[in-house]
Amino acid sequence: MIKSGYAIAVAADTGAVTVTLKAKTCNSAAADAVSAYYAEGHPIAVGSTGQRSFATNGRATIYFLNTGAVIPKGMAGASELQ
């Protein structure tokens, strides 16, 4: 999804397991319901649409990178937003 110059993605986090098959969810989601999530947003054009990238997971901590690069699952190289 694109929003305000950022590409946004939500996916199963590393080690997540299927909890409910998509066909059996209450909203017939596009994917299975899983035990852990990962979400990230990065600028489409660093320096133009944004400078920093952001990510979060089930621990509810927000992470960022000043380079605007995609933050990988596990948050390697990213800093906690204070």
C-alpha positions as a Markdown table, in Angstrom:
| # | Residue | x | y | z |
|---|---|---|---|---|
| 1 | Met | 0.0 | 0.0 | 0.0 |
| 2 | Ile | 1.2 | 3.6 | -0.7 |
| 3 | Lys | 0.3 | 6.3 | 1.8 |
| 4 | Ser | 1.6 | 9.9 | 1.9 |
| 5 | Gly | 4.8 | 9.0 | 0.0 |
| 6 | Tyr | 5.5 | 5.8 | 2.0 |
| 7 | Ala | 5.3 | 2.2 | 1.0 |
| 8 | Ile | 3.6 | 0.3 | 3.8 |
| 9 | Ala | 3.7 | -3.5 | 4.3 |
| 10 | Val | 2.3 | -5.8 | 7.0 |
| 11 | Ala | 3.4 | -9.5 | 7.1 |
| 12 | Ala | 3.9 | -12.4 | 9.4 |
| 13 | Asp | 6.9 | -12.0 | 11.6 |
| 14 | Thr | 9.8 | -14.4 | 11.8 |
| 15 | Gly | 8.7 | -17.6 | 13.6 |
| 16 | Ala | 4.9 | -16.8 | 13.3 |
| 17 | Val | 2.6 | -19.7 | 13.0 |
| 18 | Thr | -0.9 | -19.9 | 11.4 |
| 19 | Val | -3.6 | -19.4 | 14.0 |
| 20 | Thr | -6.7 | -19.4 | 11.7 |
| 21 | Leu | -6.9 | -20.1 | 7.9 |
| 22 | Lys | -8.0 | -17.0 | 5.9 |
| 23 | Ala | -11.2 | -18.7 | 4.8 |
| 24 | Lys | -12.3 | -19.1 | 8.5 |
| 25 | Thr | -11.5 | -15.5 | 9.6 |
| 26 | Cys | -14.5 | -13.2 | 10.3 |
| 27 | Asn | -13.6 | -11.0 | 7.4 |
| 28 | Ser | -12.2 | -13.5 | 4.9 |
| 29 | Ala | -8.8 | -11.7 | 5.0 |
| 30 | Ala | -6.3 | -11.9 | 2.1 |
| 31 | Ala | -4.0 | -14.0 | 4.4 |
| 32 | Asp | -4.1 | -16.4 | 7.2 |
| 33 | Ala | -4.3 | -15.0 | 10.8 |
| 34 | Val | -0.9 | -15.5 | 12.4 |
| 35 | Ser | 0.6 | -15.5 | 15.8 |
| 36 | Ala | 3.0 | -12.6 | 15.3 |
| 37 | Tyr | 3.1 | -9.6 | 12.9 |
| 38 | Tyr | 5.7 | -7.2 | 11.4 |
| 39 | Ala | 4.9 | -3.9 | 9.8 |
| 40 | Glu | 7.1 | -1.4 | 8.0 |
| 41 | Gly | 7.0 | 1.8 | 6.1 |
| 42 | His | 9.7 | 3.4 | 4.0 |
| 43 | Pro | 9.8 | 6.5 | 1.7 |
| 44 | Ile | 9.2 | 5.8 | -1.9 |
| 45 | Ala | 11.8 | 8.4 | -2.8 |
| 46 | Val | 14.3 | 9.1 | 0.1 |
| 47 | Gly | 14.8 | 12.8 | 0.5 |
| 48 | Ser | 11.7 | 13.7 | -1.4 |
| 49 | Thr | 8.7 | 11.8 | 0.0 |
| 50 | Gly | 10.4 | 11.1 | 3.4 |
| 51 | Gln | 13.8 | 10.6 | 5.0 |
| 52 | Arg | 13.3 | 7.9 | 7.7 |
| 53 | Ser | 11.9 | 4.4 | 7.6 |
| 54 | Phe | 9.8 | 2.8 | 10.4 |
| 55 | Ala | 8.9 | -0.6 | 11.6 |
| 56 | Thr | 7.1 | -2.4 | 14.5 |
| 57 | Asn | 6.1 | -5.8 | 15.6 |
| 58 | Gly | 4.1 | -7.5 | 18.3 |
| 59 | Arg | 6.3 | -6.0 | 21.1 |
| 60 | Ala | 4.8 | -2.6 | 20.1 |
| 61 | Thr | 8.1 | -0.8 | 19.9 |
| 62 | Ile | 8.6 | 1.5 | 17.0 |
| 63 | Tyr | 12.0 | 1.3 | 15.2 |
| 64 | Phe | 13.5 | 3.7 | 12.7 |
| 65 | Leu | 16.4 | 4.1 | 10.3 |
| 66 | Asn | 17.6 | 7.5 | 9.2 |
| 67 | Thr | 18.7 | 6.2 | 5.8 |
| 68 | Gly | 15.1 | 5.4 | 4.7 |
| 69 | Ala | 16.1 | 1.8 | 3.8 |
| 70 | Val | 13.6 | -1.0 | 4.5 |
| 71 | Ile | 13.9 | -2.3 | 8.1 |
| 72 | Pro | 14.1 | -6.1 | 8.0 |
| 73 | Lys | 12.2 | -8.5 | 10.2 |
| 74 | Gly | 14.1 | -8.7 | 13.5 |
| 75 | Met | 14.8 | -4.9 | 13.2 |
| 76 | Ala | 18.5 | -5.4 | 12.4 |
| 77 | Gly | 20.4 | -2.1 | 12.2 |
| 78 | Ala | 17.4 | 0.0 | 13.4 |
| 79 | Ser | 17.1 | 2.1 | 16.5 |
| 80 | Glu | 14.2 | 2.4 | 19.0 |
| 81 | Leu | 12.1 | 5.5 | 18.6 |
| 82 | Gln | 12.3 | 7.4 | 21.9 |
